[in-house]
Amino acid sequence: MTSAVYHKLRERLNLYSLGYPHSKSGTEISILEKLFTEKEAQIFLHLSPVPSTDAAIASQQGDSPAEVRTLLNRMYEKGLIYRRVKGETAKYGAIPFLEGIFQNQVKGMDSDLAQMFDEYFEESLHRNVIACKPVLLHRTIPINQAISVSYPMPTYDNSRKIMESQEFIVVTDCICRVQQGLVKKGCDKPLETCFMFGAVATGFADRGMGRSVSVDEALHILQECEAAGLVTQPYNTQTPVNLCNCCPDCCMILRILKRHPRPAEMIGASYRAVVDPQSCEGCDRCLERCPMDAIFRGGAGVESISDERCIGCGLCVSTCPAEAIHLEVRSETRRQEPPETGQRLLEEIDRRLRGIG
């Protein structure tokens, strides 16, 4: 029989970020049983996103600070919580399932966990991603080769400026391609494509979940990602803590968007691709490269682009040999400016998931 603590843990995780909803199959509980021991689940219930010392947590738990400290550090190494160290003082806090616990399994995920997550995502979790439109944890921005737009692009829409502004960068494997590969649904795209910045990067490096890279190497990897046809998706804030390069075969967000009849509306896309029918040679290269199936053969044998499906990634622009496609800025009523901070992003997601916003 499943311990009641795992159901309490599910309820707690459901309060954070995109939530952790109930499923009829109970797969979400099986995931927690695999990731957490009962003692770890109990400790998590005494945590909050606001970090606390091991002594404060121990006073609530009723165990010795030394025992709690050992348990908390083990949970941190397993990617179940976060730890912040200042001087000789360590503080520990709760993290959401997405983004948090799931992403932290990038080096430790096995086929069983991958299969359970696949089932849970399809059964329940995907609904929460849809429900919070047009606010998502990540947003699509144009790849670098496509940003010759006559518009003063803000820093948060420019992958090069995002990268160049970082003091510490860690690159790690794409958790989505790792997970999908383990369930035999993966692709042949590059794997080491996700960047972490600042404190998040430090946590990944400390636990051996990624490697630190210079700005120059990060820019080189970014260029390779764009050449491979990956979509650039930073964390959806004006100062992103990470930047992913995603494919529609594996990425949970792009997979959901591709199924939706109006992906641009789902994310509040800031840009759209436009084709010049006079220049288009009808070579179909852009059809193969578009992650949203937004391009189709129109009249007179030239390409046509669906405004409702185009998310403004720019992959079609960079692959067109005739230079017949360019990006345009959408009207202000269509664009979705990212929240200033992570806290505001999570507050907005919370409002939308609860039908308030």
N, C-alpha and C positions, 0 to 999 in steps of 0.2 A: 504494500500500500504506500502511495506517495505521501511523504511527510507534509504536514500543513504548512511548514515554513516555506516551501517552494511556491505555494499558491499566494502566500503573503508577499513573497519576493516578486512574483509576477505582477501583483497589484501595485507594488512600489515602482517597478520599472515602467509600468504603464503611465506613470505620472510624468516621465521625463521625455523630452524631445519628441520623436515620432511615436512614442508609446511602445507598449508591448501587449497587444490585444489578445484576448482569449480566442482559442480555436476549439472547434468541436472534437477534433482528434486528440487534443491534449499534447501536441508536439512541442508547444512552447515550454511545457513543464519538463518534458524529456530533455530539452536543450539545457535547461537550468540544472537538472540533475547531473548532466554530464560535465558542466562547467564548474558548479559549486558543490562543495561538501555541505552537509547540513550546518556545520559550525560556521562555515564561510557565509552561508545564506543568512544565518542569524546575525552575524556581525554586520552584513550589508544593511540590514534593517535598522541598525543604529547609526548609519551614516546619512549625510545629506550632501547636496552639491557644495555646500559651504564647508571647507575642510576643518577637521578637528584633530587634536593631538591624540596619541594613543592612550594617554592617561584619562582624557575626557571620555573617550569611547569605552575604555575599560570600566569606568565608574557606572556607565549605563548597562554594560554587559554583565558586570558582577565578577569578572575575572581579573587576574593580575595584569598590570600594565605590560610586563615582560612577555606574558603569554599572548596578549592581544597584539603587541608589536610584532611578534613573530608571525602571527596569523595574517596581519595586515600586509606585511612585506611580502608574504607568499601570495596573497591575493593580487598585490600590485604586479608581481612578476608574471602572474597568470593573465594579466590584463583585465581584471575584474573591477578594479578601482583605480583612482589616480593618487599620486603622492607628490607633495610639494615640500621641498627641503630648503630651509633658510638657516644658514649657520649650522647649528647642531640640533635644530628643531625640525621634526618631520610632521606634516599634517596630512590627513587622508580624507578623501571625499568620494561620494557616489558618482557614478557616470551612467549615462543612458545605455540602452542596448545599441541603438543607432543614433549618432555615430559615437562609438565607444567600445563596448564589450565585443561586439562582432568584429569591428575593424582590428581590434587588438589580438585576434586569433590568427593573424596573417602568417605567422611562422609555426603555429601549433595546431592548425586545423587538420583534422583527418577526414576520411571518407564518411564516417558515421555522422559527424557533426555537419559536414557539408550536405549530406542527404537530408538530415532533419531540417536544416535551415531552408533548403530548397522547398520542401513540403510546406513548411510554416509560412514562408514568403508567399507562395502561391495561394494558400488557403486563407490567410488572414492579414498578414503584415502589409501586403501591397495596398490594401484599402486605405490605410492611414496615409500612405504617400499620396494617393489620389485625393483624399479628403482635404488636404491642407493647401490645395492649389490657390493662387499661383506662388505660394511660398514653399520652396524645397530646401533641403539642407545644402544642395549644390545648385549652381546655375551654369548655363552654357555661355561661353564667351568665344569670340572669333579666334581662330588660329592665327598665328602671326603673319603668315603670308597673305592673309585676306583682309588686313586692317587698313588698307589704303582708302579709307572712307573720308569724305569731306565733312568731318564732324570731330570736334575735340574729344576724343575718346578718354573717359576717365581712367585713372590708374587701375581701378578694380575691374575694368574690362580689358586690360592689356596684360597678357601673361608675362611678357618680358619685363615690364615695369614691376609687376608683382614680385617676380623672382629677384630682380636687381635691388629691391628694397629690403631684402632679408639679410639678417646677420648670421643666422644659423639655419642650414637646410639639411634635411635628411630625406633620402629617397628609399622607398620600400616597394615591395611587390603589391600589385593590385589585388585587394582582398576578393573582389568579385571574380576576377579571372582565376584566382587560386581556388575559390569555392566551386565555381562552375566546372573547372577542370577536373576536380575530384568526383563530380557526378557525371562525367563524360559529356558535358555540354559546352565545353570550352572552345577556344578559338586559337589561332596561331599568331595573335598580336603580341607585341613585346610585353613582358611581365613586370619589370622594374620600372614603373611609370608614375607612382604616386609620391608627391612631395609633402613633407610636413615642415612647419616653421615654428620658431620660438620654443616655448615650453613644451608644446606637443612634440616637436622634433627631439627635444632633449629626452623625453620619456621613451620615445621609440629607440633612440640610440642607446640609452642606459640598459634597455632590456634586450638588445641585440636584434631588434625587429626591423632595423634598417641601417643604412650607412650614411655618414655625413659626406656631403659633396660641396665643392666650391660653387660660386655663382656661375662660373664659366662651364663647369661640367653639367650643372643643372640645365643651363640653356642649351647645351649640346643634346642632352637627353630629351628635352622638350622639342627640339627640332626633329629628332628621330621619331618621336611620338606623332608629330604632325604629318611627317612623311608616310607613316604607317596607317594614316587615316583614323587616328584617335581623336575624340572630341575633348576639348579642354574644358574642365569643370572645376572651378575653385569653390571653396566653402562660401556659402551665400551671405557674406558680410563684406563691408567696404574695406576691411583689413583681414583677409582670409588667413586662417590658421593652417590650411592645407590646399593643395591643388592636385586634382586627379586628371588623368588622361584615359578616357573611357571608350568602350566599344558597345554597340547596341546588342551584341550577342550575349554579353556577360553582365554588364552594368545594370544593377537593379533599377536605377532611375531611368536610364535610356530604354530599358526593356518595357517599362510601364508607359513611357512617353510614346514609344513606337506603336503600342496597342491602342492608344487613344486616338480618336478621330481628329483632334485639334491640339497637337503637341505644343504649338506656339502659345496658345492660350493657357495651357497648363503651367508654363514656366514664366509667362510674361516676357517673351523674347524681346530683346532690345534691337535686334538686327534681323534683316531678311535678305535673302538672295534674290537678285533680279537678273534675268537673262535678256540680252540684246538679240532679238530674232534675226537681225540683219547680219550679225557676226557669227551666230551659232552654226556649226558645221554638222550637228546631229551625230556626233561620234559616240554618244552614250556613256562616256567615261564618268560624267557627273552622276548618272543614274546608279552606277555601281558603287560610288563613293558615298552617296547620301545616306546617313544613318537613320533617317526618318521616312524613307521612301516618299520624299516630298517632290521628286522630279519625275516627270513622265514625258513621253513623246507627244508633242502637241501637233497643231496643224502645220502643214508645209514641211513636215519632217524635222522640225526643230524642237528643242527641249522647252518644257513649260514647268513652272515651279508653283506648287501650292502654297499660298500665303498662310493657310491655317496649319500646315504641317512643318514649315520651315522654322527651325530653331536658331538660325543665324550662326551656325558653327563655322562656316566658311570653307569647309572641305571641298565643296564644288568649285569655289573660286580658284583654289590652288591647283586643281587638277585639270582645268580647262585649257587645252592647247591653243584655242583661238582667243583666249581672254575675253570671252563673250559674257561672263558672269561677274557681277560685282555685288557688294553688300551695301544696303541702304539702312539708315537709322529709322526705326519705326516711330510713329507719332507718340507723343508723351502719354497719351491716354492708353496706349498699348504696352509701353515699357514698364518694367517692374524694377525700380531702383532697390538695390540690396540694403538691408538694415545696417546701421552704423556698427553695431556690436553683436557679438554672439548672444548676449543676454536678450537683446531686443528681438533677434531672430527667433529664439526659443519661445519668447512670450507671444510672438505673432503666430507661430505654429500652434501653440497651446490654444490660443483663441479660436483659430480656424478649426482645429480638431474638435473643439467643444461647441462649434456652431455659433460662436459669439461674434467673430469678425466677419 
